[in-house]
C-alpha cells in the first residue's frame, strides 16, 4: 500500500526520558549501545530511604533522572561511579522528594489481562473478552467490548496474558497511526501549515515530539486519552513547526490553535499515569 506523504508506516522507536531535564550533558549513544541488567539500589535522602532503578548503557553521556508512577530511574554510563551517581541524586534531593510526593497518589496500576478487565480507548472504557485456544490471533471491537483471540491454551494463564497484551498493543497501534495522521492533517490545513510526516513511537514518558525535518512522532498510548486531549497534543507538536522551543511565542501559537489548551494540558498531566499501565 502506498501511503500519503504525511502518513508513514508504523515504526518502533525508543522512548525518551521525561519529567526532569538531564542533569548532566546529553543522553545519546553512538554505535551499538549495550545495556546491562538494571540494578535496584537505595539511597538516603533527608533521612528517608529512597529506592531507585539504575540502568547502565554503553555510550551513555551524563546521568539522567526520571520519576514516574513506577518510582525513580537513574540512567548512566557503564563507567560512571556509584559515588558520582548518588552525589548527583543528593544534590537534586529536593526535586526528587518533591516529584516522588507528587507521584505517590498517581501509582500506575498493572493491567489485568483477563475477561472482564477494562482498558481505555479514546477516553471510553472497553471490556476485554479474551478467547484462548483460538486458531489465530485476532482483535475485534464490538461497541464497548474488545474481543481478543489468542492461540495460548486455555490453562496457560501466563501465556494468555502475554499474548493478549501483545495483541491489544498491536491493535492500538493499528488504530493510532491513521487517527494521529488525520488529526495532524486537519489542524495543519486549518492553520496554513504544510502537513508534516507522522510516525508512531512507543514512548512511555513523552506524548509527542517534533524535529527540524518536519517529522512528528506520537506515542500510540495517547489513544487511551479522550479525543480533545489528543487534539491538544497534536496542536502542541504542530506549533513546534513554527517555534522549535517552548517560548512565549510558542505557547501563544498553541493557544491560537487550541484555545483551551491550558485546561487540557492540566487534565493530561493529572491523568497521564492512567494511560501508562501497558
Buried (B, 14 or more C-beta within 10 A) or exposed (E): EEEEEBBBEBEEBEEBBBBBEBBBEEBEBEEEEEBEEEEEBEBEBEEEEBEBBBBBBBBBBBBBBBBBBBBBBBBBBEEBEEEEBBEBBEEBBEBBBEBBEEBEEBEBEEBEBEBEBBBBBBBEEBBBBBBBEBEEBEBEEEEEEBBBBBBBEEEBEEBBBBBBBBBBBBBBBBBBBEBBBBBBBEBBEEBEBEBBBBBBBBBBBBBBBBEEEBBBBBBBBBBBBBEBBBBBBBBBBBBBBEBEEEEEEBBEBBBEBBEEBEEBBEBBEEBBBBBBBB
